[in-house]
Amino acid sequence: MPTRILSISGLRGIVGDGLEAEFLSTFARAVGRVANGGAVVVSRDGRDSGMMVRDAVLAGLAAEGCHVFDAGIASTPTCGLLVRRLDAAAGLQITASHNPAEWNGLKPFDAAGRVFNAEIGARLVEAIASLEDEPLGEASGVVEMIDSPGADHRDTVTGIVDVQAIRVRRPRVVLDCNHGSGAVLGPELLEALGCEVTVLGGVPDGEFSHMPEPLESHLGGLCQAVLDHNADVGFAQDPDADRLAIVDQSGRYIGEELTMALSADRVLSVHPGPVVVNGSSSRVTADIVERYPGSSFHRSHVGEANVVATMDDVGAVLGGEGNGGVIDPRVGDIRDSFVGMALVLEGLATGGQSLSEWVDSFPVYEIVKRKVPCPADRVPAAVEALRLAFDDATVTEGDGLRLDWEDRWVQVRGSNTEPIVRVISEAPDAAVAHRLCDSVVQRVQEAL
């Protein structure tokens, strides 16, 4: 069976094993149909297969008569911002995000530069089904190349922080782009903020120096580089640069979960208000929000579109996910590693403390994340296994299953991007968090 994951949020697959040119063109045609043949922004993350995918996408969009703005290699948040700036009807980012190099995919955006919500995503899936037996028609669209696609993105991000304060501090930064699309804008943004920058993997050619997901086990090189360069902070992006992991000045991996907490602490100190994170994110952000009168904490279902929808509902000043994806509506309604970097640097410049001191002022939790291989049709069995295993917790349904106790929580949910079930637990005590996660993983595996 082909390795292809199609959902309302996009497409991922292994090139040559589920991700072939014909289906890519069909997907792009469907986006063109949903966009009523309007203009579409296309960009990619630099993987070897990116040009093949681009050619197939352009063929599909041309068959629908779309005017294509080709931004070349650019980050996912840059693509979203370009859709809005160019008044396009849709966008398509060619990326498999944190998946290994042999994967690629397509992430669509609506006319507001947001990822598709459930309603638009359902229309996209229906359009794909209707087009699979319809031959590719004569091309009638045009392609226009975009120069300096990240310039407006850079200026928008610098516009939300105190650039002068950062320039006075002149922080030393090591940025690990890992040969992803973050290399196009990341060094330029940091230099515009007045940082002394050392770049790792600064050529956006998809030749990853380490596994692309910015986890602690993959970032030993960044941790060492921070020490070698006596840096104030190390930043690591995933290949399409919508996620950010952080290393402090001692070479300690701070991780992705605290990216959101640090950003919230900085934003709320100036602009108190509602903050939204998804149901798989650490409690530490909720604790930070409690420090600021006039602010409130809200949880959404997992998924960028769900976070943004809840942000709209509550008028949030900030949102995001525990995977290091920060959403600041002053810039765009999309996860953005560049926003995360700018906010953390502003916090360092104005807070009068090192990154380790800042982080150590937060409540301490241990969050444990595991993956269990699982076909999509077996996810309900995994969720039910968790439900039956514990009867003393507060149950939250609708996004897999989450169980909360006074001092800990655990969630089981199927992934939209990989054929797996994610098991996430958190507690103030590391041993408790690991035991809880191990117990749930065992029960899920037995149910499968």
Secondary structure, DSSP 8 states (H G I E B T S, - for coil): ---EEEETTEEEEEETBEE-HHHHHHHHHHHHHHTTT--EEEEE---TTHHHHHHHHHHHHHHTT-EEEEEEE--HHHHHHHHHHTT-SEEEEE--TTS-TTEEEEEEE-TTS-B--HHHHHHHHHHHHHHTTS-------EEEE-SSTTHHHHHHHHTTS-HHHHHHH--EEEEE-TTSTHHHHHHHHHHHTT-EEEEES-S-SS--SS-SS--GGG-HHHHHHHHHTT-SEEEEE-TTS--EEEEETTS-EEESHHHHHHHHHHHHHHS--EEEEETTS-THHHHHHHTSTT-EEEEE-SSHHHHHHHHHHHT-SEEEETTTEEE-TTT-SS--HHHHHHHHHHHHHHH-S-HHHHHHTS---EEEEEEEE--GGGHHHHHHHHHHH-SSSEEEESSSEEEE-SS-EEEEEE-SSSSEEEEEEEESSHHHHHHHHHHHHHHHHHH-
